[in-house]
Amino acid sequence: MTTTTAKLKVQLVRSPIGTKESHRATVRGLGLRGVNSVKELEDTPAVRGMINKISYLVRVL
């Protein structure tokens, strides 16, 4: 029996240059590299918290 987990597509829309070090680390932790990079992540509370922290840098697709 397989369980399907919800997925979120996250796109980096602003550069993290000039932001706090912890925000840059969060961007890297989500696996986002350059501007306009997109990553598909599992919908977990930890990932949602990371997205919330850097919401001004990313867009959820």
All heavy atoms as TSV, in Angstrom:
chain	resi	resn	atom	element	x	y	z
A	1	MET	N	N	0.842	-1.179	0.000
A	1	MET	CA	C	0.000	0.000	0.000
A	1	MET	C	C	0.885	1.240	0.000
A	1	MET	O	O	1.774	1.396	0.825
A	1	MET	CB	C	-0.876	-0.011	1.262
A	1	MET	CG	C	-1.824	1.120	1.327
A	1	MET	SD	S	-2.934	0.840	2.720
A	1	MET	CE	C	-3.558	2.456	2.870
A	2	THR	N	N	0.645	2.109	-0.931
A	2	THR	CA	C	1.440	3.328	-1.020
A	2	THR	C	C	0.620	4.516	-0.550
A	2	THR	O	O	-0.584	4.576	-0.750
A	2	THR	CB	C	1.900	3.597	-2.462
A	2	THR	OG1	O	0.751	3.747	-3.279
A	2	THR	CG2	C	2.754	2.462	-2.985
A	3	THR	N	N	1.297	5.422	0.090
A	3	THR	CA	C	0.627	6.649	0.523
A	3	THR	C	C	1.162	7.787	-0.316
A	3	THR	O	O	2.372	7.945	-0.475
A	3	THR	CB	C	0.890	6.944	2.007
A	3	THR	OG1	O	2.299	7.065	2.206
A	3	THR	CG2	C	0.350	5.839	2.890
A	4	THR	N	N	0.267	8.568	-0.871
A	4	THR	CA	C	0.700	9.704	-1.669
A	4	THR	C	C	0.728	10.938	-0.790
A	4	THR	O	O	-0.217	11.232	-0.077
A	4	THR	CB	C	-0.254	9.950	-2.854
A	4	THR	OG1	O	-1.581	10.067	-2.352
A	4	THR	CG2	C	-0.189	8.813	-3.848
A	5	THR	N	N	1.843	11.618	-0.830
A	5	THR	CA	C	1.972	12.841	-0.051
A	5	THR	C	C	1.787	14.031	-0.977
A	5	THR	O	O	2.165	13.990	-2.147
A	5	THR	CB	C	3.356	12.926	0.620
A	5	THR	OG1	O	4.357	12.856	-0.392
A	5	THR	CG2	C	3.547	11.801	1.611
A	6	ALA	N	N	1.219	15.076	-0.446
A	6	ALA	CA	C	1.009	16.282	-1.232
A	6	ALA	C	C	2.353	16.920	-1.545
A	6	ALA	O	O	3.303	16.828	-0.771
A	6	ALA	CB	C	0.124	17.255	-0.468
A	7	LYS	N	N	2.419	17.553	-2.687
A	7	LYS	CA	C	3.648	18.205	-3.115
A	7	LYS	C	C	3.395	19.695	-3.300
A	7	LYS	O	O	2.293	20.123	-3.639
A	7	LYS	CB	C	4.122	17.625	-4.453
A	7	LYS	CG	C	4.468	16.157	-4.412
A	7	LYS	CD	C	5.797	15.937	-3.787
A	7	LYS	CE	C	6.191	14.463	-3.903
A	7	LYS	NZ	N	7.532	14.239	-3.453
A	8	LEU	N	N	4.431	20.480	-3.070
A	8	LEU	CA	C	4.397	21.917	-3.301
A	8	LEU	C	C	5.508	22.262	-4.286
A	8	LEU	O	O	6.620	21.768	-4.151
A	8	LEU	CB	C	4.652	22.691	-2.005
A	8	LEU	CG	C	3.653	22.568	-0.879
A	8	LEU	CD1	C	4.197	23.241	0.372
A	8	LEU	CD2	C	2.345	23.193	-1.280
A	9	LYS	N	N	5.191	23.085	-5.270
A	9	LYS	CA	C	6.230	23.594	-6.165
A	9	LYS	C	C	6.581	24.988	-5.684
A	9	LYS	O	O	5.708	25.845	-5.547
A	9	LYS	CB	C	5.723	23.657	-7.603
A	9	LYS	CG	C	5.881	22.396	-8.372
A	9	LYS	CD	C	5.563	22.641	-9.830
A	9	LYS	CE	C	6.068	21.508	-10.671
A	9	LYS	NZ	N	5.767	21.747	-12.088
A	10	VAL	N	N	7.853	25.214	-5.420
A	10	VAL	CA	C	8.321	26.492	-4.899
A	10	VAL	C	C	9.312	27.086	-5.898
A	10	VAL	O	O	10.230	26.401	-6.352
A	10	VAL	CB	C	9.001	26.312	-3.525
A	10	VAL	CG1	C	9.447	27.637	-2.964
A	10	VAL	CG2	C	8.066	25.606	-2.567
A	11	GLN	N	N	9.115	28.361	-6.236
A	11	GLN	CA	C	9.994	29.059	-7.168
A	11	GLN	C	C	10.635	30.241	-6.463
A	11	GLN	O	O	9.959	31.020	-5.795
A	11	GLN	CB	C	9.210	29.548	-8.382
A	11	GLN	CG	C	10.057	30.277	-9.396
A	11	GLN	CD	C	9.256	30.776	-10.587
A	11	GLN	OE1	O	8.044	30.882	-10.529
A	11	GLN	NE2	N	9.948	31.060	-11.654
A	12	LEU	N	N	11.939	30.371	-6.627
A	12	LEU	CA	C	12.670	31.516	-6.084
A	12	LEU	C	C	12.494	32.682	-7.051
A	12	LEU	O	O	12.923	32.601	-8.202
A	12	LEU	CB	C	14.157	31.169	-5.919
A	12	LEU	CG	C	15.033	32.209	-5.251
A	12	LEU	CD1	C	14.595	32.452	-3.810
A	12	LEU	CD2	C	16.485	31.781	-5.295
A	13	VAL	N	N	11.831	33.748	-6.608
A	13	VAL	CA	C	11.537	34.872	-7.498
A	13	VAL	C	C	12.376	36.115	-7.212
A	13	VAL	O	O	12.413	37.022	-8.035
A	13	VAL	CB	C	10.031	35.248	-7.472
A	13	VAL	CG1	C	9.195	34.126	-8.037
A	13	VAL	CG2	C	9.583	35.602	-6.080
A	14	ARG	N	N	13.026	36.171	-6.066
A	14	ARG	CA	C	13.914	37.286	-5.741
A	14	ARG	C	C	15.249	36.728	-5.265
A	14	ARG	O	O	15.307	35.660	-4.673
A	14	ARG	CB	C	13.330	38.162	-4.632
A	14	ARG	CG	C	12.155	39.005	-5.106
A	14	ARG	CD	C	11.722	39.995	-4.053
A	14	ARG	NE	N	12.839	40.848	-3.657
A	14	ARG	CZ	C	12.822	41.614	-2.573
A	14	ARG	NH1	N	11.782	41.629	-1.761
A	14	ARG	NH2	N	13.858	42.365	-2.277
A	15	SER	N	N	16.289	37.484	-5.500
A	15	SER	CA	C	17.619	37.057	-5.092
A	15	SER	C	C	17.772	37.181	-3.577
A	15	SER	O	O	17.352	38.182	-2.988
A	15	SER	CB	C	18.671	37.919	-5.782
A	15	SER	OG	O	19.946	37.626	-5.267
A	16	PRO	N	N	18.394	36.198	-2.951
A	16	PRO	CA	C	18.636	36.283	-1.505
A	16	PRO	C	C	19.846	37.148	-1.146
A	16	PRO	O	O	20.152	37.315	0.028
A	16	PRO	CB	C	18.859	34.827	-1.097
A	16	PRO	CG	C	19.343	34.165	-2.320
A	16	PRO	CD	C	18.705	34.879	-3.481
A	17	ILE	N	N	20.514	37.726	-2.140
A	17	ILE	CA	C	21.649	38.605	-1.864
A	17	ILE	C	C	21.143	39.811	-1.085
A	17	ILE	O	O	20.137	40.416	-1.440
A	17	ILE	CB	C	22.332	39.057	-3.163
A	17	ILE	CG1	C	22.951	37.865	-3.865
A	17	ILE	CG2	C	23.383	40.129	-2.883
A	17	ILE	CD1	C	23.489	38.176	-5.239
A	18	GLY	N	N	21.812	40.130	-0.006
A	18	GLY	CA	C	21.426	41.276	0.803
A	18	GLY	C	C	20.416	40.950	1.889
A	18	GLY	O	O	19.974	41.834	2.609
A	19	THR	N	N	20.040	39.678	2.011
A	19	THR	CA	C	19.106	39.277	3.062
A	19	THR	C	C	19.897	38.704	4.234
A	19	THR	O	O	21.116	38.540	4.162
A	19	THR	CB	C	18.111	38.219	2.547
A	19	THR	OG1	O	18.842	37.052	2.140
A	19	THR	CG2	C	17.309	38.746	1.379
A	20	LYS	N	N	19.198	38.399	5.311
A	20	LYS	CA	C	19.849	37.812	6.486
A	20	LYS	C	C	20.475	36.468	6.127
A	20	LYS	O	O	19.976	35.740	5.272
A	20	LYS	CB	C	18.822	37.579	7.593
A	20	LYS	CG	C	18.277	38.823	8.222
A	20	LYS	CD	C	17.327	38.427	9.339
A	20	LYS	CE	C	16.776	39.638	10.034
A	20	LYS	NZ	N	15.876	39.248	11.124
A	21	GLU	N	N	21.544	36.137	6.829
A	21	GLU	CA	C	22.232	34.876	6.601
A	21	GLU	C	C	21.290	33.689	6.824
A	21	GLU	O	O	21.319	32.719	6.073
A	21	GLU	CB	C	23.452	34.761	7.512
A	21	GLU	CG	C	24.214	33.458	7.370
A	21	GLU	CD	C	24.773	33.232	5.977
A	21	GLU	OE1	O	25.240	34.198	5.357
A	21	GLU	OE2	O	24.725	32.073	5.512
A	22	SER	N	N	20.433	33.765	7.833
A	22	SER	CA	C	19.519	32.655	8.105
A	22	SER	C	C	18.506	32.483	6.976
A	22	SER	O	O	18.085	31.362	6.677
A	22	SER	CB	C	18.790	32.862	9.435
A	22	SER	OG	O	17.972	34.008	9.376
A	23	HIS	N	N	18.130	33.567	6.316
A	23	HIS	CA	C	17.199	33.474	5.190
A	23	HIS	C	C	17.894	32.857	3.979
A	23	HIS	O	O	17.295	32.049	3.264
A	23	HIS	CB	C	16.634	34.848	4.849
A	23	HIS	CG	C	15.706	35.375	5.894
A	23	HIS	ND1	N	14.756	36.315	5.639
A	23	HIS	CD2	C	15.576	35.089	7.222
A	23	HIS	CE1	C	14.076	36.593	6.738
A	23	HIS	NE2	N	14.589	35.858	7.716
A	24	ARG	N	N	19.158	33.214	3.766
A	24	ARG	CA	C	19.916	32.590	2.674
A	24	ARG	C	C	20.077	31.096	2.936
A	24	ARG	O	O	19.963	30.286	2.008
A	24	ARG	CB	C	21.278	33.251	2.517
A	24	ARG	CG	C	21.188	34.668	1.974
A	24	ARG	CD	C	22.539	35.189	1.507
A	24	ARG	NE	N	23.523	35.315	2.566
A	24	ARG	CZ	C	23.688	36.379	3.330
A	24	ARG	NH1	N	22.917	37.435	3.165
A	24	ARG	NH2	N	24.620	36.403	4.258
A	25	ALA	N	N	20.309	30.732	4.177
A	25	ALA	CA	C	20.449	29.320	4.521
A	25	ALA	C	C	19.137	28.575	4.312
A	25	ALA	O	O	19.138	27.415	3.884
A	25	ALA	CB	C	20.912	29.179	5.970
A	26	THR	N	N	18.026	29.226	4.573
A	26	THR	CA	C	16.723	28.605	4.366
A	26	THR	C	C	16.473	28.363	2.879
A	26	THR	O	O	15.964	27.310	2.494
A	26	THR	CB	C	15.604	29.489	4.956
A	26	THR	OG1	O	15.868	29.679	6.346
A	26	THR	CG2	C	14.248	28.851	4.788
A	27	VAL	N	N	16.854	29.321	2.051
A	27	VAL	CA	C	16.716	29.153	0.595
A	27	VAL	C	C	17.513	27.942	0.139
A	27	VAL	O	O	17.011	27.095	-0.614
A	27	VAL	CB	C	17.178	30.429	-0.147
A	27	VAL	CG1	C	17.295	30.172	-1.644
A	27	VAL	CG2	C	16.217	31.575	0.117
A	28	ARG	N	N	18.750	27.833	0.614
A	28	ARG	CA	C	19.590	26.683	0.238
A	28	ARG	C	C	19.018	25.384	0.803
A	28	ARG	O	O	19.094	24.337	0.158
A	28	ARG	CB	C	21.022	26.880	0.742
A	28	ARG	CG	C	21.733	28.078	0.147
A	28	ARG	CD	C	22.006	27.935	-1.310
A	28	ARG	NE	N	22.949	26.847	-1.521
A	28	ARG	CZ	C	23.155	26.256	-2.678
A	28	ARG	NH1	N	22.507	26.648	-3.734
A	28	ARG	NH2	N	24.017	25.284	-2.784
A	29	GLY	N	N	18.455	25.452	2.019
A	29	GLY	CA	C	17.860	24.271	2.636
A	29	GLY	C	C	16.677	23.731	1.856
A	29	GLY	O	O	16.408	22.524	1.864
A	30	LEU	N	N	15.969	24.620	1.176
A	30	LEU	CA	C	14.849	24.195	0.332
A	30	LEU	C	C	15.336	23.648	-1.011
A	30	LEU	O	O	14.549	23.102	-1.777
A	30	LEU	CB	C	13.886	25.357	0.089
A	30	LEU	CG	C	13.035	25.775	1.282
A	30	LEU	CD1	C	12.258	27.043	0.950
A	30	LEU	CD2	C	12.085	24.667	1.686
A	31	GLY	N	N	16.623	23.793	-1.292
A	31	GLY	CA	C	17.178	23.277	-2.536
A	31	GLY	C	C	17.079	24.241	-3.694
A	31	GLY	O	O	17.267	23.840	-4.845
A	32	LEU	N	N	16.799	25.502	-3.411
A	32	LEU	CA	C	16.701	26.506	-4.466
A	32	LEU	C	C	18.069	27.111	-4.707
A	32	LEU	O	O	18.783	27.440	-3.765
A	32	LEU	CB	C	15.692	27.589	-4.064
A	32	LEU	CG	C	14.275	27.084	-3.832
A	32	LEU	CD1	C	13.426	28.171	-3.209
A	32	LEU	CD2	C	13.654	26.593	-5.118
A	33	ARG	N	N	18.407	27.267	-5.980
A	33	ARG	CA	C	19.739	27.773	-6.292
A	33	ARG	C	C	19.664	29.178	-6.854
A	33	ARG	O	O	19.836	30.135	-6.123
A	33	ARG	CB	C	20.443	26.808	-7.234
A	33	ARG	CG	C	20.629	25.432	-6.587
A	33	ARG	CD	C	21.393	24.503	-7.472
A	33	ARG	NE	N	22.741	24.974	-7.739
A	33	ARG	CZ	C	23.828	24.581	-7.107
A	33	ARG	NH1	N	23.723	23.696	-6.161
A	33	ARG	NH2	N	25.001	25.051	-7.420
A	34	GLY	N	N	19.403	29.327	-8.129
A	34	GLY	CA	C	19.357	30.648	-8.740
A	34	GLY	C	C	17.937	31.176	-8.809
A	34	GLY	O	O	16.976	30.453	-8.570
A	35	VAL	N	N	17.819	32.438	-9.169
A	35	VAL	CA	C	16.502	33.041	-9.350
A	35	VAL	C	C	15.761	32.272	-10.437
A	35	VAL	O	O	16.360	31.837	-11.425
A	35	VAL	CB	C	16.646	34.530	-9.718
A	35	VAL	CG1	C	15.299	35.148	-10.015
A	35	VAL	CG2	C	17.329	35.280	-8.596
A	36	ASN	N	N	14.481	32.071	-10.236
A	36	ASN	CA	C	13.580	31.324	-11.118
A	36	ASN	C	C	13.762	29.815	-11.053
A	36	ASN	O	O	13.138	29.091	-11.826
A	36	ASN	CB	C	13.664	31.793	-12.576
A	36	ASN	CG	C	13.117	33.189	-12.742
A	36	ASN	OD1	O	12.182	33.579	-12.057
A	36	ASN	ND2	N	13.710	33.954	-13.633
A	37	SER	N	N	14.598	29.320	-10.140
A	37	SER	CA	C	14.704	27.874	-9.985
A	37	SER	C	C	13.452	27.365	-9.270
A	37	SER	O	O	12.882	28.037	-8.417
A	37	SER	CB	C	15.961	27.493	-9.202
A	37	SER	OG	O	15.908	27.991	-7.891
A	38	VAL	N	N	13.020	26.180	-9.657
A	38	VAL	CA	C	11.796	25.589	-9.114
A	38	VAL	C	C	12.148	24.252	-8.486
A	38	VAL	O	O	12.929	23.474	-9.041
A	38	VAL	CB	C	10.741	25.389	-10.226
A	38	VAL	CG1	C	9.493	24.711	-9.678
A	38	VAL	CG2	C	10.383	26.713	-10.861
A	39	LYS	N	N	11.558	23.981	-7.336
A	39	LYS	CA	C	11.784	22.716	-6.637
A	39	LYS	C	C	10.443	22.166	-6.182
A	39	LYS	O	O	9.587	22.919	-5.709
A	39	LYS	CB	C	12.695	22.977	-5.427
A	39	LYS	CG	C	13.213	21.758	-4.756
A	39	LYS	CD	C	14.345	21.163	-5.539
A	39	LYS	CE	C	14.953	20.044	-4.737
A	39	LYS	NZ	N	16.060	19.428	-5.372
A	40	GLU	N	N	10.226	20.879	-6.340
A	40	GLU	CA	C	9.004	20.241	-5.868
A	40	GLU	C	C	9.316	19.567	-4.533
A	40	GLU	O	O	10.189	18.707	-4.451
A	40	GLU	CB	C	8.510	19.213	-6.885
A	40	GLU	CG	C	7.131	18.710	-6.579
A	40	GLU	CD	C	6.545	17.908	-7.715
A	40	GLU	OE1	O	6.864	18.185	-8.887
A	40	GLU	OE2	O	5.766	16.990	-7.411
A	41	LEU	N	N	8.606	19.993	-3.492
A	41	LEU	CA	C	8.884	19.531	-2.137
A	41	LEU	C	C	7.652	18.905	-1.523
A	41	LEU	O	O	6.522	19.222	-1.908
A	41	LEU	CB	C	9.322	20.721	-1.270
A	41	LEU	CG	C	10.507	21.530	-1.797
A	41	LEU	CD1	C	10.579	22.864	-1.095
A	41	LEU	CD2	C	11.783	20.753	-1.601
A	42	GLU	N	N	7.863	18.019	-0.556
A	42	GLU	CA	C	6.739	17.428	0.169
A	42	GLU	C	C	6.084	18.483	1.056
A	42	GLU	O	O	6.755	19.359	1.595
A	42	GLU	CB	C	7.209	16.257	1.019
A	42	GLU	CG	C	7.578	15.043	0.212
A	42	GLU	CD	C	7.811	13.827	1.068
A	42	GLU	OE1	O	7.289	13.780	2.202
A	42	GLU	OE2	O	8.525	12.932	0.606
A	43	ASP	N	N	4.790	18.376	1.205
A	43	ASP	CA	C	4.024	19.330	2.008
A	43	ASP	C	C	4.053	18.887	3.466
A	43	ASP	O	O	3.204	18.127	3.922
A	43	ASP	CB	C	2.593	19.408	1.484
A	43	ASP	CG	C	1.788	20.486	2.168
A	43	ASP	OD1	O	2.374	21.264	2.932
A	43	ASP	OD2	O	0.577	20.548	1.935
A	44	THR	N	N	5.076	19.351	4.194
A	44	THR	CA	C	5.211	19.028	5.609
A	44	THR	C	C	5.223	20.332	6.410
A	44	THR	O	O	5.482	21.394	5.856
A	44	THR	CB	C	6.522	18.266	5.878
A	44	THR	OG1	O	7.616	19.117	5.545
A	44	THR	CG2	C	6.601	16.975	5.069
A	45	PRO	N	N	4.949	20.264	7.704
A	45	PRO	CA	C	5.003	21.477	8.525
A	45	PRO	C	C	6.367	22.158	8.490
A	45	PRO	O	O	6.449	23.390	8.506
A	45	PRO	CB	C	4.666	20.979	9.931
A	45	PRO	CG	C	3.849	19.749	9.709
A	45	PRO	CD	C	4.421	19.122	8.460
A	46	ALA	N	N	7.434	21.389	8.421
A	46	ALA	CA	C	8.774	21.975	8.380
A	46	ALA	C	C	8.981	22.771	7.099
A	46	ALA	O	O	9.497	23.897	7.136
A	46	ALA	CB	C	9.831	20.877	8.493
A	47	VAL	N	N	8.575	22.214	5.975
A	47	VAL	CA	C	8.728	22.900	4.696
A	47	VAL	C	C	7.841	24.135	4.664
A	47	VAL	O	O	8.257	25.200	4.207
A	47	VAL	CB	C	8.414	21.949	3.521
A	47	VAL	CG1	C	8.318	22.713	2.212
A	47	VAL	CG2	C	9.472	20.874	3.424
A	48	ARG	N	N	6.621	24.032	5.173
A	48	ARG	CA	C	5.723	25.193	5.208
A	48	ARG	C	C	6.307	26.314	6.074
A	48	ARG	O	O	6.185	27.481	5.737
A	48	ARG	CB	C	4.344	24.802	5.715
A	48	ARG	CG	C	3.550	24.088	4.650
A	48	ARG	CD	C	2.099	24.006	5.020
A	48	ARG	NE	N	1.376	23.366	3.942
A	48	ARG	CZ	C	0.431	23.960	3.243
A	48	ARG	NH1	N	0.092	25.198	3.511
A	48	ARG	NH2	N	-0.190	23.315	2.279
A	49	GLY	N	N	6.953	25.959	7.175
A	49	GLY	CA	C	7.580	26.960	8.028
A	49	GLY	C	C	8.735	27.651	7.329
A	49	GLY	O	O	8.913	28.868	7.455
A	50	MET	N	N	9.514	26.884	6.557
A	50	MET	CA	C	10.623	27.472	5.812
A	50	MET	C	C	10.105	28.420	4.730
A	50	MET	O	O	10.642	29.511	4.529
A	50	MET	CB	C	11.483	26.370	5.197
A	50	MET	CG	C	12.219	25.535	6.215
A	50	MET	SD	S	13.001	24.094	5.503
A	50	MET	CE	C	14.483	24.806	4.830
A	51	ILE	N	N	9.029	28.011	4.043
A	51	ILE	CA	C	8.433	28.861	3.011
A	51	ILE	C	C	7.887	30.133	3.646
A	51	ILE	O	O	8.047	31.231	3.102
A	51	ILE	CB	C	7.342	28.096	2.248
A	51	ILE	CG1	C	7.971	26.980	1.401
A	51	ILE	CG2	C	6.530	29.042	1.373
A	51	ILE	CD1	C	6.967	26.024	0.800
A	52	ASN	N	N	7.247	30.006	4.804
A	52	ASN	CA	C	6.695	31.173	5.488
A	52	ASN	C	C	7.791	32.157	5.879
A	52	ASN	O	O	7.612	33.374	5.790
A	52	ASN	CB	C	5.907	30.719	6.718
A	52	ASN	CG	C	5.152	31.852	7.355
A	52	ASN	OD1	O	4.539	32.653	6.663
A	52	ASN	ND2	N	5.204	31.926	8.666
A	53	LYS	N	N	8.940	31.631	6.287
A	53	LYS	CA	C	10.046	32.477	6.716
A	53	LYS	C	C	10.588	33.330	5.569
A	53	LYS	O	O	10.958	34.484	5.769
A	53	LYS	CB	C	11.173	31.605	7.285
A	53	LYS	CG	C	12.366	32.366	7.788
A	53	LYS	CD	C	13.360	31.417	8.420
A	53	LYS	CE	C	14.552	32.175	8.966
A	53	LYS	NZ	N	15.501	31.261	9.623
A	54	ILE	N	N	10.629	32.764	4.375
A	54	ILE	CA	C	11.190	33.493	3.229
A	54	ILE	C	C	10.114	33.770	2.183
A	54	ILE	O	O	10.390	33.798	0.981
A	54	ILE	CB	C	12.376	32.723	2.611
A	54	ILE	CG1	C	11.957	31.323	2.173
A	54	ILE	CG2	C	13.552	32.677	3.561
A	54	ILE	CD1	C	12.960	30.640	1.267
A	55	SER	N	N	8.898	34.015	2.630
A	55	SER	CA	C	7.769	34.202	1.712
A	55	SER	C	C	7.966	35.368	0.758
A	55	SER	O	O	7.416	35.373	-0.340
A	55	SER	CB	C	6.477	34.377	2.504
A	55	SER	OG	O	6.554	35.528	3.312
A	56	TYR	N	N	8.766	36.350	1.145
A	56	TYR	CA	C	9.006	37.504	0.285
A	56	TYR	C	C	10.006	37.197	-0.834
A	56	TYR	O	O	10.192	38.012	-1.751
A	56	TYR	CB	C	9.500	38.700	1.117
A	56	TYR	CG	C	10.848	38.491	1.774
A	56	TYR	CD1	C	11.995	39.036	1.230
A	56	TYR	CD2	C	10.958	37.741	2.934
A	56	TYR	CE1	C	13.225	38.857	1.828
A	56	TYR	CE2	C	12.167	37.551	3.555
A	56	TYR	CZ	C	13.310	38.110	2.990
A	56	TYR	OH	O	14.521	37.916	3.595
A	57	LEU	N	N	10.628	36.024	-0.793
A	57	LEU	CA	C	11.591	35.622	-1.826
A	57	LEU	C	C	11.049	34.567	-2.767
A	57	LEU	O	O	11.621	34.365	-3.843
A	57	LEU	CB	C	12.869	35.061	-1.161
A	57	LEU	CG	C	13.693	35.997	-0.306
A	57	LEU	CD1	C	14.819	35.220	0.360
A	57	LEU	CD2	C	14.247	37.125	-1.137
A	58	VAL	N	N	9.991	33.866	-2.368
A	58	VAL	CA	C	9.524	32.715	-3.143
A	58	VAL	C	C	8.068	32.852	-3.544
A	58	VAL	O	O	7.332	33.676	-2.999
A	58	VAL	CB	C	9.707	31.396	-2.358
A	58	VAL	CG1	C	11.157	31.111	-2.069
A	58	VAL	CG2	C	8.891	31.393	-1.089
A	59	ARG	N	N	7.677	32.012	-4.490
A	59	ARG	CA	C	6.276	31.910	-4.910
A	59	ARG	C	C	5.950	30.411	-4.927
A	59	ARG	O	O	6.733	29.610	-5.425
A	59	ARG	CB	C	6.099	32.507	-6.302
A	59	ARG	CG	C	4.681	32.344	-6.824
A	59	ARG	CD	C	4.448	33.071	-8.126
A	59	ARG	NE	N	5.567	32.868	-9.029
A	59	ARG	CZ	C	5.700	33.528	-10.193
A	59	ARG	NH1	N	4.824	34.401	-10.546
A	59	ARG	NH2	N	6.743	33.275	-10.966
A	60	VAL	N	N	4.790	30.065	-4.382
A	60	VAL	CA	C	4.346	28.674	-4.393
A	60	VAL	C	C	3.454	28.496	-5.605
A	60	VAL	O	O	2.476	29.211	-5.782
A	60	VAL	CB	C	3.597	28.319	-3.097
A	60	VAL	CG1	C	3.109	26.883	-3.141
A	60	VAL	CG2	C	4.481	28.556	-1.889
A	61	LEU	N	N	3.810	27.528	-6.438
A	61	LEU	CA	C	3.070	27.282	-7.682
A	61	LEU	C	C	2.048	26.173	-7.506
A	61	LEU	O	O	2.148	25.328	-6.695
A	61	LEU	CB	C	4.022	26.914	-8.817
A	61	LEU	CG	C	5.140	27.929	-9.060
A	61	LEU	CD1	C	6.125	27.374	-10.064
A	61	LEU	CD2	C	4.565	29.216	-9.569
